[in-house]
Amino acid sequence: MTIAPDGARNGSSEYRAMREIVERMQDSIPGKFEITKEGIVHDMMSPGRPHEFTAGLISRRLEREMPDGVWAYTGTPDVEDGLEGIMRHPDVMVIAVEEMKGQGSFDPRTLIAAVEIVSRSNPDNDWVSKMRDYPLLDIPIYAVFDPREGKGAVLSDIHSTPDGPRYATRKDFVYGEDVTIGEWTISTEGLPRYP
């Protein structure tokens, strides 16, 4: 579900108001809240076991390939750009450990990659909205894993278009194949599917 105030503008008082609403609702209403160009997105169902298990497997498989000092992180906080009016929470954030120090949301420009596991209840959030928002946030690589279909895609090479920045390169994969995210190749063998 998306809640969009009329006339929301980037970096505006509307964004600050949405941010305050999200902060108040997060502890009292189940689900996950993010802020997009259209407004507040509320995924009413908290991620289930197959979703979280997939995120954990991907994180661990990536970290086995990565050098010290780079993590495939599955925790909080969000990534946020108030000027763009976007606050997102990738399921897995590939980020240098050094960039994790400090307080508050992560600067999205410090991410090496964002990985999303498609939600059963709101797949367009991952396949449409985040595919638009992540290049706006200058996240160089976006990997999508879809347990509904047993497939996914890795997007990269941000370029300018009349509609704003977009990913120019898309490499599709099916579960069972190896997939390359940035400099690291991992197996998708055995990733869970939604029943």
N, C-alpha and C positions, 0 to 999 in steps of 0.2 A: 504494500500500500504506500502511495506517495501523497504527502500533504504539501501543497505548494501555495505559498502566499502570493496574492496578486502583486505583480510588479517587482518580484524579488530581483535584486541587483547584486553583482559581485562586490564583495567587501563592504556591503551596505549595512544599515541598521537592521534590515530584514534578516541578513545572515546572522548577525549577533543575537537577534531575538530567537531564531531557530536554534542556535547553539545553546542558548539558555534553556529552551524548552527540552532539548535532548538531554541535557545534564539533569534536569528535574525528573524526567520520565525514566531514565535508565535504571534506577534502583527500584522503581515501583511497578513498572509494566514489563512483562516478560518479552523476550525477543531482542533484536539488535536494531539499533538506530544509526543511520548515516545521513549525511547531508549531501545532496547532489545539486546540479544546476536547476533541477525542477523543484526541489524542496526536500522535505524530510522523507526518507525511505524507512519504513518499519517492516522488518521481516518478523512476522508475529511468532514464528516458531523458532525456538532456540535450536541451534544445530544439534542433530542427533548423532548417534554413535558412528554410522558409516561416514558421515561428513568429517567428524573430528578425527576418526581413525585414518582417513585419507590424508588429512592435513598433517598428522603426526608422521605417517609413513613417508610422505614427500619431504618433510623437514629433515628427518633422519637420513634419508637417502641422499639428499643434497649435501648435508653436513659431512657425510663420509667422503665426499669428493672435494670439499672446499678446504682452502688453507686455513691455518689458525688466523683468527682475527676477523673472520666472516661467519655470520650465523644465518640460518634459515629459521627465523624467529616466529613463534606462533602465539605470542602473548599480546598484551596491551602495551602501550596506548595506541590511539588512532594515528593516521597520517592526516595532516590538515594544512590547507592553504586558505586563510581567511580572505585574501584578496580575490581569489578565484571563487570563494564561497562554497568550498568543497571540504567535507570531512569524511574519510573512508576508513574502513578497518579491513585490510587484506587478511586472509586466512593464514598466509605465510609471507613474511617479509624477509627478503634477502638483503642484509644490511651489514656494514662493517661494525664491529663491536664498539669501536671508538665513537661512532655516531649515536650509540644508544645512551651515552652518558648525558645527564642533565634531567630536566623536568619537563612535563607537558607533552603535547603531541609531537610525533616525529615530523621533521621537515620531509615532505615526499621526495624532494630532489636528492635526498641522501640514500634512497632505496636503490639497490642494484636491480631488483626485480620484485614484482608483486605476484603472488600465486593465489588463485581463488578456486575453491571447490564449489561447484554450482549447487545452489540451494534447491531442494525439491519444491519448496513452496513459492519461490520467487526467482526463477531462472533468468528472467530478463535483466535483473539487477546485475548479474555477472556477465551475460552475453551481450547486453546492449549498453546499459548505463555506465558500467565500469570500463567497457571498451572505449567509451567516449571520454570519461573523466580521467583515466590514468595518463593518457598523453597530455591532457591539459595540465596535469600535475608534474609532467616531465619525468614520469617513471619509465625508464628506457625499455623494460621488458615486462610483459604481462602474460602469464601462463594461466590457462583455464582448464580445469579437470572436471568432467561432467559424469558423475556416477549414475545419472539417469540413463545415459546412452553408452557409457564405456568408451568415451572419446574425449578429445580436447584440442587445444590449439595454443601455440606460443606466438605472441605478437611482438614485433620490435620495429626498429627504424622509424622513429617519429619524423613526420614531415608535415609541412604546412599545406592546408587545403582551404578553399573558400569558407568551409564550415568550421575552421579551426584546426589545431594539430590532430593528426590521426596516425595510427600505426600503418606503415607501408608494407610490411612483410608479415605474412601469416603462414605458419607451418602447422598443418593439422596432423593429429596422430590418433591411433586407436589404442585402447588398453592392451597391453602385451608387448607393445613396441618400446624401444628406448626413446627418450625425449631429451632434447638439449635445451637447457634454460641458461642463457648466458654462456659461461665457459664450462658448464658442468652437465654431464650426461647421466641420466638415471633411468632405471627400469620402471615401467608401469605395470609389470607383472604382479598379479595378486592384489591390485588395488580393489577395494570393495565396491560393489554396485548397490544402488538402492533396490530394495525388494519390490 
